[in-house]
Amino acid sequence: MPFGRRYSKNYIKTYNYDLRNNKELKLQDVIKFEQLSENKIQDMINTKIESEQKKVKDLEGLGYNIYNRDIKNEMYKLDNTEEFYMTENAIYIIYPYGNNAETSEMDLVIL
């Protein structure tokens, strides 16, 4: 194997099912069921991604090669968010960048 940069890549896929009704749950289904505000959740997502991108810029200034986030990317819209899981106390929204890029980076938004 030639010398060079090796990339680590992590894939994440979640499945959420309503076993009573035998159907897959989407994030929008859970938001409606829990009577959560879509606007507040979108604001939380935007705040988290902006915060992570600021950290990236700081590290980039130090010479690190890292994954840049684009807050305007459609992937951050609730309608496009697919990876999430639930516990009794929280909803975890996952943005696994390694699913589409050469990186192991991901962001986690906890509601």
C-alpha positions as CSV (number, residue, x, y, z in Angstrom):
1,M,0.0,0.0,0.0
2,P,1.5,3.4,-1.0
3,F,2.1,5.9,1.7
4,G,-0.5,8.6,2.0
5,R,-3.5,9.8,3.9
6,R,-5.9,7.1,5.0
7,Y,-9.4,8.1,5.7
8,S,-11.7,6.6,8.3
9,K,-15.3,6.4,7.4
10,N,-18.3,5.6,9.6
11,Y,-21.7,4.7,8.3
12,I,-24.7,5.2,10.6
13,K,-28.3,4.1,9.8
14,T,-31.1,4.1,12.3
15,Y,-34.6,2.5,12.0
16,N,-37.5,3.5,14.2
17,Y,-40.7,1.5,14.1
18,D,-44.2,1.8,15.5
19,L,-44.7,-1.8,16.4
20,R,-48.4,-1.3,17.2
21,N,-49.2,0.0,13.7
22,N,-46.4,-1.9,11.9
23,K,-44.9,1.2,10.2
24,E,-41.6,3.0,10.1
25,L,-41.5,6.3,12.1
26,K,-40.1,9.4,10.6
27,L,-38.8,12.3,12.7
28,Q,-41.8,14.4,11.8
29,D,-44.1,11.6,13.3
30,V,-42.3,11.8,16.6
31,I,-42.3,15.6,16.7
32,K,-46.1,15.6,16.2
33,F,-46.7,12.8,18.7
34,E,-44.5,14.5,21.3
35,Q,-46.1,17.9,20.5
36,L,-42.8,19.6,20.0
37,S,-42.2,22.8,18.1
38,E,-40.6,22.3,14.7
39,N,-39.3,25.9,14.8
40,K,-37.5,25.3,18.2
41,I,-36.0,22.0,17.0
42,Q,-34.8,23.6,13.8
43,D,-33.2,26.4,15.8
44,M,-31.5,23.9,18.1
45,I,-30.1,22.1,15.0
46,N,-28.9,25.3,13.5
47,T,-27.3,26.4,16.7
48,K,-25.5,23.1,17.2
49,I,-24.2,23.0,13.6
50,E,-23.0,26.6,13.7
51,S,-21.2,25.9,17.0
52,E,-19.5,22.9,15.6
53,Q,-18.5,24.8,12.5
54,K,-16.9,27.5,14.6
55,K,-14.8,24.9,16.4
56,V,-13.8,23.5,12.9
57,K,-12.6,27.0,11.8
58,D,-10.6,27.4,15.0
59,L,-8.9,24.0,14.5
60,E,-8.4,24.7,10.8
61,G,-6.5,27.8,11.8
62,L,-4.1,25.6,13.7
63,G,-3.5,23.5,10.6
64,Y,-5.8,20.5,11.2
65,N,-7.6,18.9,8.3
66,I,-11.3,18.6,9.3
67,Y,-14.8,18.3,8.0
68,N,-16.5,21.6,7.2
69,R,-20.2,22.0,7.7
70,D,-22.5,24.2,5.6
71,I,-25.4,25.4,7.7
72,K,-27.3,26.2,4.5
73,N,-27.2,22.6,3.3
74,E,-30.6,21.1,2.9
75,M,-29.6,18.0,5.0
76,Y,-30.1,20.1,8.2
77,K,-33.8,20.7,7.5
78,L,-36.2,18.7,9.6
79,D,-37.9,17.3,6.5
80,N,-34.6,15.9,5.3
81,T,-33.3,14.5,8.6
82,E,-33.4,10.7,8.6
83,E,-31.1,9.5,11.3
84,F,-32.4,9.7,14.8
85,Y,-33.3,7.4,17.7
86,M,-35.3,7.8,20.9
87,T,-35.1,6.9,24.5
88,E,-37.7,7.5,27.2
89,N,-36.1,10.8,28.0
90,A,-34.7,12.2,24.8
91,I,-34.6,12.2,21.0
92,Y,-31.1,12.0,19.4
93,I,-30.8,13.5,15.9
94,I,-27.6,12.3,14.1
95,Y,-25.8,13.9,11.2
96,P,-23.3,11.2,10.1
97,Y,-21.1,12.9,7.5
98,G,-19.3,9.6,6.8
99,N,-22.4,8.3,5.1
100,N,-21.6,10.6,2.2
101,A,-18.0,11.8,2.6
102,E,-14.6,10.5,3.6
103,T,-14.8,11.2,7.3
104,S,-15.7,9.8,10.6
105,E,-17.2,13.1,11.8
106,M,-20.8,13.3,12.9
107,D,-22.9,15.8,14.9
108,L,-25.5,14.8,17.6
109,V,-28.4,17.1,18.6
110,I,-30.2,16.0,21.7
111,L,-33.8,17.1,22.3
